[in-house]
């Protein structure tokens, strides 16, 4: 990773997300590109292409916001497992935290709830602030990973727990 400080990386992700939006990339495409660039993550083209379908809450279905999907993809790409012998709690915990932070900021994780509010100001491109703030959330979380995982409660480290309930009780 280059010498940029954490705050500069968060700002960079936000600015890149805005640029990608203005170039007509969708939310999931913009987010995965912007956050990866800001964090010096070299993503294969296939991973970037895989994010495309999550736009608009899943192909325009208005379900889970494409930005949170892109964040989940990045977390899984960096911390996911390739064998069932590896622990699943690190990426699961991080994705739960991402959901909580996203919901705290936007009041929901669903495009159907976020999009109407984020598109009210007709002088701005739809969801532009969701793009920028969402990428700030993802980037900040990824910059805090070591601390978050080191300080994860023991109950989170146990297999078989329902993550949402555990995280919401912390």
Secondary structure, 3 states (H helix, E strand, C coil): CCCCCHHHHHHHHHHHHHHHHHCCCCHHHHHHHHHHHHCCCCCCHHHHHHHHHHHHHHCCCCCECHHHHHHHHHHHHHHCCCCCCCCCHHHHHHHHHHHHHHHHHHCCCEHHHHHHHHCCCCCCCCCHHHHHHHHHHHHHHHHCHHHHHHCCCHHHHCCCCCHHHHHHHC
